[in-house]
Amino acid sequence: MKGLKSALSVFLAAVFSASLMAVGASAEPADAAEDATLHTEGNLLVKANGEAIRLVGMNIPYLSWDASNADQVLDALEIALNDWQSNCIRLAVVPRYWLGSTHDSYKAIVDQVIERVSAEGKYVILDNHSFYLPDDDDLAFWESAAEAYKDHPNVLFELFNEPAMCTWRQYFEGGALTYQGENDWGQVDNITIDSCGVPALLDAVRGTGAKNVCILPGINWSFDLTYCTEENFRELAQSIAEGEAPDNQEAFVEEYVEKYFMDDPDGNGIMFSTHPYPDRDNWEECLLDTIMEYPVLVGECGPTEKEDGFIRDLTDNDKSYLDTLASFVDQYELNITPWAWGAWPYLNQEPSDRLSAYGEYMMDYFEQSNATKAVTLYSEVDYQGDSLTLEAGRYTKASLEAKGFDLAGLASVSRKDDYYQYTVTLYSEDNFGGDSYTFVPRATNVTQAVCGFEPQSMEVSRGVAENLLTEHATVTASGADENYPIENVLDGRNGTYWFNQSEEPSEILITLDDIYALNGITLAHAAEASMMSVYNASDYTVSVSTDGEVFTRVVDVTGNTMGLTEYDFEQVLACYIKIRITRGSLINNGNHYLAEVMAYGTPYTGSTEGMKVVVGGTPAENTDPAGSDPAAEGPVSYTVQIVLIAVFGAVLVATVTTAVILLVKTAKKKKA
């Protein structure tokens, strides 16, 4: 699949890393003794101490058009570091000044920027600000620049700014590329270059022995990242093989992957850059596959409607674009460096330091991002008492005491609400060893009585939510059509489904292979887009149990019309999950469909004292009777009622009622 066509494929992605992304820049200078070297783990940038980091910064473009713009560069640098709370600078440089007679003075400015930023414990992205496709000058530049900043812990190499007017084959293979541009006399003309291809730049950097993280662009002015993952790259190679080596396709594909696919066994990892300006659409289709596998930098962005050279006021289109951008960046925790200070679309009102309306918007966004951290610890259950909000990393009891929080008194943990799954691991020893207890916040009760020991250290991690049912569960149902068996709901494929025709409620029982701490359930109702929303289950409940006898209801829905429904709730322990469908499709109450069931959480490692746990056993038959009082079955976390109103589409109105025992929880739903 070239893109993540549905939300389902996102939820089936594997967990990439055991490290949490720190949101925003640190307000304090880094310890001089700390190793700032970055490497990649899955789709995260990670420091040497295991702390993941999100780069949030500013573009400084002056050196891309003038080799002697030191004053403007350094003035903008101080604004970025002091006023914008940036933790990185994207510094535009060009080969013609680096390789020409201005080399020494030009490099001296770059050195000064790197020294200043490094003193703050922050990062410089050295941006080769070239266009179209790389040629021999770009190769020569990186052979020199990589040697100069080889393994500098605070420098990342962005190998090429914006490939354009090229195909994916030209991007990878190089060759002749003709485009319209200015010649040496300032005239518009057809210009032909002989490109080395983008992978050759990575080879040039690694050939110097430099291990610095390298940032690679996409095509279409560095927007489209479709073929940057190995799976999608193989699709490209296969399509080429069908035309060029129809009788030897398998060998052709393997040779092509070996020659051109950009992996990085000799360095600290690669990430990708995208420039999602307003005229680019299909963001998810072009970007999500790569976002799921690699760290991604929004290297440039900005509104494109302007007035008098810089944006005085944001138009409605500008505001809509920036809101969409901010939401997208936050949802996937992307790194970001808006374009630009001193260049259109101007963060500042050039030539002054006064902010443009666009600059004001982005500064507010930076402050909000920097203030948002991953998890909050509380000294009392149910998110009460003293609290401490944390970024990434590992924490000892002593380091938390220095921040004013006693780890021994930890009682509950909340988390920020975004796309990723966060986990917290408590350890009985201060070196992140000994007994451990892992859970997924939100967790209302993680006292010592629950985890079984007094924690001495802790680690917060971030990853893509893993569907536990793929490898850890079996399933049965009260009935099924022989052509649409119940096993289809656990096969990881949204194109297959279970079907049961019955005027009575249908029950699906999922048996886990161990006890798990669950924090979310997702149901894919319609098997494919061609199956209209009327095929989705309308009324249903989801309940969990540790012994197969006493079930606690965590989901209660009436009137659903959505193809994909997602539910987050307080952590609950489960060996069994039961789905009870009391009303099927809107076409026919007796037609019960379900394509896929996904559950998210972690293996439970805490105490089970006083708890009845039956793993893999046979539960009692009638434990969640139709029409019974929900309170009799245990706490009901929420009830969701959805009403469909059709006016050129569907308008959904959700009503969330108060829990009997637990707090109100919000169910997040996305249309398939």
FENGI-V693986 format. One record per helix or strand. SS is the DSSP state (~ for helix, > for strand). FROM is the first residue (numbers start at 1). LEN is the number of residues. If there is no record, write none. Layout:
# FENGI-V693986
ss=[SS,SS]
from=[FROM,FROM]
len=[LEN,LEN]
This chain:
# FENGI-V693986
ss=[~,>,>,>,>,>,>,~,~,>,~,~,>,>,~,>,>,~,>,>,~,>,>,>,~,~,~,>,~,>,>,>,~,>,>,>,~,>,>,>,~,~,>,>,>,>,~,>,~,>,~,>,>,~,>,>,>,>,>,~,>,>,>]
from=[7,19,21,38,44,52,56,62,70,88,95,103,123,131,136,155,162,168,175,188,198,214,219,224,226,230,249,270,283,296,307,310,316,335,348,355,357,375,384,393,397,407,412,421,436,443,448,457,469,473,486,498,506,533,539,552,564,591,596,630,640,650,669]
len=[5,1,2,4,4,2,5,3,13,6,5,17,6,2,13,4,2,6,8,8,10,3,1,1,3,15,12,5,11,3,1,1,16,7,1,1,15,6,7,4,6,3,4,7,4,1,4,7,4,5,5,4,19,3,7,7,20,4,8,4,7,7,2]
